[in-house]
């Protein structure tokens, strides 16, 4: 998103994503792990969202020495998954 002059959660980032796919915002499922920029930002921009919480649930640091910022939970109620198996189940993909 840095190349756009904006970064998440700015709606312009998600709008450009939709334009790149040639789809309306509401037809895109955005999967993210950070409540504010990923989940809240995508939902505010009209996308569907899934909160992927594997790193959070397993206390895996994303950047050494940097504490998470922003809210602990998304502002919006969205599906939460912690494994790829759960994500595939959510999508209705059977093995």
FENPE-V176816 format. One record per pair of residues at least 24 apart in sequence whose C-alpha atoms are under 10 Angstrom apart, sorted by the first residue. I is the first residue (numbers start at 1). J is the second residue. Records with the same first field share a line. If there is no record, write none. Layout:
I = J / J
//
This chain:
7 = 37 / 41
8 = 36 / 37 / 38 / 39 / 40 / 41 / 42
9 = 35 / 36 / 37 / 38 / 39 / 40 / 41 / 42 / 43 / 44 / 45
10 = 37 / 38 / 41 / 42 / 44 / 45
11 = 37 / 41 / 42 / 43 / 44 / 45 / 46
12 = 41 / 45
13 = 41 / 42 / 45
14 = 38 / 41 / 42 / 43 / 44 / 45 / 46 / 47
15 = 42 / 45 / 46 / 47
18 = 47
31 = 79 / 80 / 81 / 87
32 = 80
33 = 80 / 81 / 82
34 = 68 / 69 / 70 / 71 / 72 / 73 / 74
35 = 69 / 70 / 71 / 72 / 73 / 74 / 75 / 76
36 = 69 / 70 / 71 / 72 / 73 / 74 / 75 / 76
37 = 70 / 74
38 = 74
39 = 73 / 74 / 75 / 76 / 77 / 78
40 = 73 / 74 / 75 / 76 / 77 / 78
41 = 74 / 75
43 = 74 / 75 / 76 / 77 / 78
44 = 75 / 76
48 = 78 / 79
49 = 76 / 77 / 78 / 79 / 80
50 = 77 / 78 / 79 / 80 / 81 / 87 / 90
51 = 77 / 78 / 79 / 80 / 81 / 82 / 87
52 = 79 / 80 / 81 / 82 / 83 / 84 / 86 / 87
53 = 80 / 81 / 82 / 83
54 = 80 / 81 / 82 / 83 / 84
55 = 82 / 83
56 = 82
57 = 81 / 82
58 = 82
//
